[in-house]
Amino acid sequence: MKLPVSWLRDFAAVPADVTAVAAKFASCGFAVDGIEGDVLDLDVTANRPDCLSVIGLAREAATAFDVALKNSAADAATNDAPAGSAPIKVSLADAGCGRYALAVADVKIGPAPAWIADRLIAAGVRPINNVVDITNYVMLELGQPMHAFDAARLAGPEIHVRRARAAEKLTTLDGVERTLDETMLVIADRDRAVALAGVMGGATSEVSGGTSRIALESAWFRPQIVRTMSRKLGLKTEASARFERGADISLPVRALRRALALLQESGAGTASGGVTDVYPRPAETKRLTLRRARIARLLGQTVPDGDVERLLPHLGFGLTANAEGWDVTVPSFRVDVAREADLIEEVGRHWGLDRVPATFPELRTMPGVRDAGVTDGRLVRRLLCGAGVQEAVTFTFMESGWAAPFAPADQIVAIANPLSEKFGVLRPSLLPGLIDSVAYSRRRESADVRLFEVGAVFAPPAEGQHVGWALVGSRGEHWSGSGGDLGFPDTRGLAELVASAFGVTAEFSPDDRLTWLVNGRRARVSSGGTTLGWVGQSAVQRGVPDGDVIWAGELDLIALRTLRGATTRAIAALPRFPSIVRDLSIVVEDRLPAADVRATIRANAPSMLVSVREFDRYQGKGVADGHVSLSMRLTFRDGERTLTDADVQPAVDEIVAALARAHNAVLRGKS
């Protein structure tokens, strides 16, 4: 919220030094996003709707500076309205509106006084006309949203708060015709809806240059109804932001009288009749108990009674001493305070969080057994971070169009009340979010990006826990000379690394159902017939430069947990004798899985073959269509003696012959 400090000083005698005021706000838990001249830009958290107003922030500042809250012009105006009721009948047909106050005024539309317009501009609000500007002024000053109707454009002298009818239409002030349903709350005249309750007014009753009489509304609506309605319609306003967090139910009449006083003071209009206040079920005052011992336990420090009795009344709480501490009455504007711990937080914020010692709390019970998902998630994070991959955290929600390549339509879970279309479904895979993160990094000129995420994925009938990764770029320089661009062996290696941590042997096989991966560069990961996940090159790469190749993979941690085997490994001595390495480049059909080639090599090699891995795959000039050149690195070693070329060459010849028999393989360069 943008807060002009000069406006703040109407309510509290704080220093004129804006930097000093910003420092005090920061010391009691507010994030200061910026300072521009006399204006502070404060980040108000969702649980503090009372601080979406000048008076709410003034209350915090007065407490921080230990000064009294002033009796302002806003307070003086509360008793100035004429007696009696407004000449418009009000009825509440739904409990979604807990209080509705209304007044009528004769007005002359024109520009607002300069001092009102200047304050609105400083607070980031565009002036429109004197009536609308006064309602916005009161909303910013006191935190109570208001709305003015052109009384002459209402059908009959009556206002009804009711649920919308099925498919009822309403054109809002932004010029959009909206189709309503029975879950939505509207303000209606005799014939039709004229406003969306707590969100936006309707165009048919809009105040214009020809308006001479207004009906001024000040109400309280249930947060859940406004929040649901705002999200369904995709309509976010300053009013809905306050109502959906929880407005002060004691404020509507006070705010209405303040608005009427400003109309009178500015020459914009005068009240016609009194204020109608329909308040069928007055809210009960919330009462809590605050104990000295509990303060000391939660804060780790004893706070003197005098400080507690100074701070909480400053913030609007009522205190009565008892043997163990205090009985506390919670003001209606503090909708976030529901328990003793909330009161202790208020004491701690203003007593000084810097005075709270860094100590561990006393444990009075044995810690519970940690969930297997938490333990496995930590294991995988340590493992992949150790392998040089960085952790990413992405949204669980995503847009339906971005989810479509990764799952069939009937496997995508839609959200009933999405925040927006961009967050309309639950993710069926971790890869879309990782691709977006890769794109973000590449736009910032990160050449080599290696990211992983451990998180939930959603597909009927259950939620799963997966680990996924996305790799782009080169392997980097290494003393062994094994640099170069990342490839299939790298993503497969991560899958093998994760599986081995669970004592599971990963098996790889082609699968044409992996349509989001490049054909010929994709594999299903399984073990003993149980599907674990997939690895391969991503065929979709939204936002990633076209020249980049994304090697990705994803494994089901719940499936790995089910197959978990013995992870104890025997320690073997380092080799005493050197190895001999031979590289083979063979031409085979491009549909042949590399795993089949490795299996043939191992089946026809002597025991001195200790390692087989492919280090290159080439298609192009010099290789026939439909074929691929695979380069395999074979490592031979004997545990009892040093091998010679004469020992190894027969084994290599037998391997080449076996590859020719099984796969029609030809050594590259030979016909």
Phi, psi and omega in degrees: 000137177274123186238107172290123183294330177297325176289320177303324184288350171296334186249337184212136182280067179272162180299153177285343179291109184296324180297320179294321178294319178299319180297322179293317177299317179297324183291337180251024166102004179266140175272125178263109184279343179173163176229128177225103183064240181270001192251129172263138174255105185255139176267107182264123182289159188296338183274002183237064178297336179296337181268008170271040180205156179294317183293325178294318178289328176296323178298319178293317181293319179298321178292317182296322180268358180057051175235159182284149173283128185286154165279110187263178175299330178297323178286321182296333184281348190293338182250012187270349184289149178299156178285169178091194183244164177289150181280029175230129181285138180238134175225140178252113181259005182213140181288354176295340174252112182273339180203140181218117178247144184215141173222156178243140180219143172273128189228163171233112186287136178187188178287151177286157175305151185301323184292328176288312181300318181297319180292322177297315180298317179299327180273003176089020181245133182278125176295145181237295173206172189300321182291309180296321181295324179292320177296320177293323179298314180294322178300316180289323183287312186253343181090011182253111175295144180224165178213139179249128175258146168286108186300328182290342183260006174270138179278103179084150180280063182208148178231132178235131173260115187213173172283147177293154174276157180303128178064018176295142183256145174210125174269117184276174185298341178276004176085007182262129175278126185243140177263124186259168174223179188290350178277350187263145181257132182231158167261128185231150169268204183296326190251330191205166174288138180238357178195151170272118187303121175076003183240297183200148177281172180260152182291333185291338181241023184293141175288130182228182181299336180267003182289135178239345179218134181238151167254118187257118185259139173215113191222174173232125180241149181295133184303319185298321182292315180294319181297314180296317181294317180299318181287320179300320184270352183063039187234110181247126181228169176299324179292311182296326179299327180276315182295321185287343176270337178119097179279172180272115183289346178273356191268335189308314183289319178300315180294321180296317179293325176296319179295318178297321178295321179292323175299316180294313183297321184273356182076015182277339182173173178224149181292144176242097187091184183264205182250125173272129180231103178262111188219076191293326182229086182305140182290143177278145178288132180278133181235136181227164175247135179240122183253139177302315183297324181290323176300312181297324181290316183284323181270346181073016183204142177280125178261126181303144180305320182300324179290319178298316183286347174269316189286311186294316175298326175304322183275002176102001180275147175263134183238136171228125184290145170224184187297323184262352182165251186212148165267131189238132171260133185264127179293153185294338180281350180262072181290347182274349183264112184231350185208172184301321181299328178294322177295320180295324176298319179297318177298313182297319182300316185265340174287329176128101179296336177291345179267355179279121184290151178273084180232153176281141178291154177290131178267125181251352178226160177290139176300144179288166178289129183289137178299142182300326179297323178292314180298313181294323178299319179293320178301311183293321179298314179299318184296311184285326174297321177295336179272006176087018179254137183264143182280138173241153174232117183242172183289144174284335179267151177204170179279147187297323180296327180281335178281335188304320182293345190255357180196151174299155183303323182283356178255002180263127185266115179277149178266131185292323181229070185293151175297324176195175179297334180292341180236048189275339182224163174274144187291133176272352182205157175279342188297318181303315179295322179292322177297318177299322179291322176298315179300319178300316181291320181292327177295339178258025170063031170277113186288315182249120183236124176228109185234148172221162176214140171249121183189182183275141169235159190228124174207136180306138010258008189216165173272140180241163175246119183238162165240133179227159179213158177217128186235134178221139174111214184250166177286340184091171181285143180213145183300335182281353182078016183266036179284210182100181181287149175297151182210190182303320180301332182288315179290323176296321180298322177294321177297317179295322180297313180294315181299319182295332178295338177261006182071028183245137176268120182277136176241144185238135181212151179295151178205113182288351179282349181277067190288344179277001178247156183290131179301133182088349179229043182214152180206142170280137177257129181214176175204116179059033179091352178265124179288130180253330182162215184205162173217158175156191179265128182291132176271349177242136183207061183305123176084351180268137180308144185300328182285348181280146174246123181260116173261126190225170176194160179205133180234149179271110183289332178292319177296319177297321180295322179295324181268004188311127178245193180290128180256007177282131181241143177285144179270125181252148178291153176295148181300137179270340185240150183289162179257164173240131183248132175234135177254133177240134171245115183241148177256123180224171176296142185289348177276352184282122178294139178299332179297324178293323178296315179297319181297319178296318179299312182295324182291337185244015181251153176286172183294342181286353172282113185254345182205139173226126174209147177268138182239359178201148176222124187226135171227136180152212183302131179093351179240129183300151177302142179079006180235165181218147175262119177255129176256121184246138176252119181253129179244125181246141177204146175242139182280351185247343183202170176275127180283156175241168177300326180295329178287323189274325188301318178300323179294319179295317180299318180295322179296316180298319179295318180296320178295323178294318180294315188279325190229009184056034181286145178232134175299133182297135182096351177242143180267000000 
